[in-house]
Amino acid sequence: MRRVRRGRLIVALAAALVAAPASAETLYVQTGRLIDGVSNDVRTGQCITVEAERIKAVGACGKAPDGAKVVDWSGFTVLPGLIDLHTHLADLGQSADLAAPMKASPAETALVGARNARVTLGAGFTSVRDVGTYRGLTDVTLRNAIERGDVPGPRMWVAGAYLTIPKGGGELNGVVPNEQLPPDMRLGVAATPEEAAAKTTYLLDHGADFIKTIATGAVLAIGTEPGAPEMTVDQLRAVVKVAHARGKRVTAHAHGAIGIQNAINAGVDSIEHASLADEATLQLAKKRGTWLAMDIYNGTYIDEVGTKEGWPEEYLRKNRETTDAQRAAFRRAVELGVNIGYATDAGVYPHGLNARQFANMVKYGMTPMQAIQSATGRAAIEMGRDDVGAIVPGRYADFVAVKADPLVDITALEKIDHVMKGGAIVR
């Protein structure tokens, strides 16, 4: 009987420990240099008080609150947890095998996603916008698992599936006739405005946080061209009407200028890629306040690794046709003051390497502080969030710490020393 009781006591204690939030204790985080994500100031000798996952106070260091645990990061530059606005955690990585997404079951895809989430969080990206998966709603499953604490990972805002025309840039083309693809791989396929509206409703009803539309062809989709418009203005408007009525945002994959303009005129909130945006298109984005999410490191990886691994020549050709143009458009967008958020397309290249893009953003026109803000406070604005992206009272205690100064060498963010999410130290 004693053994049984002792066993029950151990189980009860273990359950209590699991149920207890990591942020139950008060933390007092000492920083060396503090970049808050929203101002251009760099402050020294600042301490952050954390209670119940959130930032309670930020100010000059003094006596720690009674009972608080002191976290000594006084030898580091401390920044908000980083945000990547264009990831594909809940999917297989890009490869030469076109059929790979179909070969993996939804369960296997979710497990791969759990691994991707863990390495992304370890790299300092405490929040991501996940902009689509071939296996529809797998991203919802992964997001929910992270929120329950089943697996470690960043805070996720997910699209559920790609909203695309039949055989468009959001379909798994070139494997089997599209009509023979598994139903969960075609949850967002819509041929008319009415179908687009219905698919939007379905995805939102089943857990999507925002909607991802495919307004042009894609680099990494067989039989589509990046410069060619796909979803019509009427289809895009139908999506925006449904989503905005429910307080949800809409983003559009769009490389070509006409497709970008169609999406902006339809009222989308942001544009992914924007590779072939011309002057008129960038001026329109500036005028409307539309955000651009431009993955300007990605082309280098596709060219180098895709060529080495034998990715389809169609992919490599389209990548060559868009990479330099996208970087030129990015530079001009920075000059014009267009809204730009940090977006990498991680999943095309390995998760956990998200920070490699910072160097390109600085190379093509941003200051280091602008690049940092694009992945912190500015990224939060693009997502419509006021709970992440900044070290200010009331927001989640999501921080990263680096020994080197990222304002001197932005590549310091590729080597994160410490990560905290919601008051829990990840590394």
Rosetta blueprint (number, residue, H / E / L):
1 M L
2 R H
3 R H
4 V H
5 R H
6 R H
7 G H
8 R H
9 L H
10 I H
11 V H
12 A H
13 L H
14 A H
15 A H
16 A H
17 L H
18 V H
19 A H
20 A L
21 P L
22 A L
23 S L
24 A L
25 E L
26 T L
27 L E
28 Y E
29 V E
30 Q E
31 T E
32 G E
33 R E
34 L E
35 I E
36 D L
37 G L
38 V L
39 S L
40 N L
41 D L
42 V E
43 R E
44 T E
45 G L
46 Q E
47 C E
48 I E
49 T E
50 V E
51 E E
52 A L
53 E L
54 R E
55 I E
56 K E
57 A E
58 V E
59 G E
60 A E
61 C L
62 G L
63 K L
64 A L
65 P L
66 D L
67 G L
68 A L
69 K E
70 V E
71 V E
72 D E
73 W E
74 S E
75 G E
76 F E
77 T E
78 V E
79 L E
80 P E
81 G L
82 L E
83 I E
84 D E
85 L E
86 H E
87 T E
88 H L
89 L L
90 A L
91 D L
92 L L
93 G L
94 Q L
95 S L
96 A L
97 D L
98 L L
99 A L
100 A H
101 P H
102 M H
103 K H
104 A L
105 S L
106 P H
107 A H
108 E H
109 T H
110 A H
111 L H
112 V H
113 G H
114 A H
115 R H
116 N H
117 A H
118 R H
119 V H
120 T H
121 L H
122 G H
123 A L
124 G L
125 F E
126 T E
127 S E
128 V E
129 R E
130 D E
131 V L
132 G L
133 T L
134 Y L
135 R L
136 G L
137 L L
138 T H
139 D H
140 V H
141 T H
142 L H
143 R H
144 N H
145 A H
146 I H
147 E H
148 R H
149 G L
150 D L
151 V L
152 P L
153 G L
154 P L
155 R E
156 M E
157 W E
158 V E
159 A L
160 G L
161 A L
162 Y E
163 L E
164 T E
165 I L
166 P L
167 K L
168 G L
169 G L
170 G L
171 E L
172 L L
173 N L
174 G L
175 V L
176 V L
177 P L
178 N H
179 E H
180 Q H
181 L L
182 P L
183 P H
184 D H
185 M H
186 R L
187 L L
188 G L
189 V E
190 A L
191 A L
192 T L
193 P H
194 E H
195 E H
196 A H
197 A H
198 A H
199 K H
200 T H
201 T H
202 Y H
203 L H
204 L H
205 D H
206 H L
207 G L
208 A L
209 D L
210 F L
211 I E
212 K E
213 T E
214 I E
215 A L
216 T E
217 G L
218 A L
219 V L
220 L L
221 A L
222 I L
223 G L
224 T L
225 E L
226 P L
227 G L
228 A L
229 P E
230 E L
231 M L
232 T L
233 V H
234 D H
235 Q H
236 L H
237 R H
238 A H
239 V H
240 V H
241 K H
242 V H
243 A H
244 H H
245 A H
246 R L
247 G L
248 K L
249 R L
250 V E
251 T E
252 A E
253 H E
254 A E
255 H L
256 G L
257 A H
258 I H
259 G H
260 I H
261 Q H
262 N H
263 A H
264 I H
265 N H
266 A H
267 G L
268 V L
269 D L
270 S E
271 I E
272 E E
273 H E
274 A L
275 S L
276 L L
277 A L
278 D L
279 E H
280 A H
281 T H
282 L H
283 Q H
284 L H
285 A H
286 K H
287 K H
288 R H
289 G L
290 T L
291 W E
292 L E
293 A E
294 M L
295 D L
296 I L
297 Y L
298 N H
299 G H
300 T H
301 Y H
302 I H
303 D H
304 E H
305 V H
306 G H
307 T H
308 K H
309 E H
310 G L
311 W L
312 P L
313 E H
314 E H
315 Y H
316 L H
317 R H
318 K H
319 N H
320 R H
321 E H
322 T H
323 T H
324 D H
325 A H
326 Q H
327 R H
328 A H
329 A H
330 F H
331 R H
332 R H
333 A H
334 V H
335 E H
336 L H
337 G L
338 V L
339 N L
340 I E
341 G E
342 Y L
343 A L
344 T L
345 D L
346 A E
347 G L
348 V L
349 Y E
350 P L
351 H L
352 G L
353 L L
354 N H
355 A H
356 R H
357 Q H
358 F H
359 A H
360 N H
361 M H
362 V H
363 K H
364 Y L
365 G L
366 M L
367 T L
368 P H
369 M H
370 Q H
371 A H
372 I H
373 Q H
374 S H
375 A L
376 T L
377 G H
378 R H
379 A H
380 A H
381 I H
382 E H
383 M H
384 G L
385 R L
386 D L
387 D L
388 V L
389 G L
390 A L
391 I L
392 V L
393 P L
394 G L
395 R L
396 Y E
397 A L
398 D L
399 F E
400 V E
401 A E
402 V E
403 K L
404 A L
405 D L
406 P L
407 L L
408 V L
409 D L
410 I H
411 T H
412 A H
413 L H
414 E H
415 K L
416 I L
417 D L
418 H E
419 V E
420 M E
421 K E
422 G L
423 G L
424 A E
425 I E
426 V L
427 R L
